[in-house]
Amino acid sequence: MARILILYSSTDGHTIRICDRLKQAIGQQAHEVTIAPVAGFPGKNLSAFDTVVIGASIRYGKHSRHVLDFIAENRKVLDGMPSAFFSVNIVARKPEKNLPHTNPYMRKFLGKIAWRPRLLAVFAGKLDYPRYGSFDRLMIRLIMLITKGPTDPSSVVEFTDWQQVAEFGRQIGQIRAERIFVPAD
């Protein structure tokens, strides 16, 4: 049994739902799973876990600064253990942009960080116009117009492939829980 930590950064709560589904899939393999927000999580506590997963949503083309800062501050610890990262974004609704190597946000993110997780995934998110404030609703509608997505302001569309999420959870549960020696700089 491994102790697995899933840290998240969520804009509207959908990334948390994905974390919950990952926890279900990983839990079926008899692992202990903890879910916590990345913002404010004490990096010194990472050593209590065998595997760390970080999941982050996109808003206006960027992952949260909290995620980037956390990774930079804890890179050596993250590099020394099995780890995974997933991104949640609406552009992943398109088949040609739903893989880590084809998703522009994932590629941009990986270019900004030195950490190299063993597993990567990209999940399409959820569009929930009624939940957004007026500015976000207007901006997201404009983005959807440009990218040929849903623009009806009453639309709620979940693009997430839950089977893909469960499969990623299964893969996380199978990461070998051994520490990796990382030499000091």
Buried (B, 14 or more C-beta within 10 A) or exposed (E): EBBBBBBBBBBBEBBBBBBBBBBEBBBEBEBBBEBBBBBEBEBEEBEEBBBBBBBBBBBEEBBBEBBBEBBEEBBEBBBBBBBBBBBBBBBBBBEEBBEBEBBEBBEBBBEEBEBEBBBBBBBBBBBBBEEBEEEBBEBBBEBBEEEEBBBEEEBEBBBBBEEBBBEBBBBBBBBEBEEEEEEEE
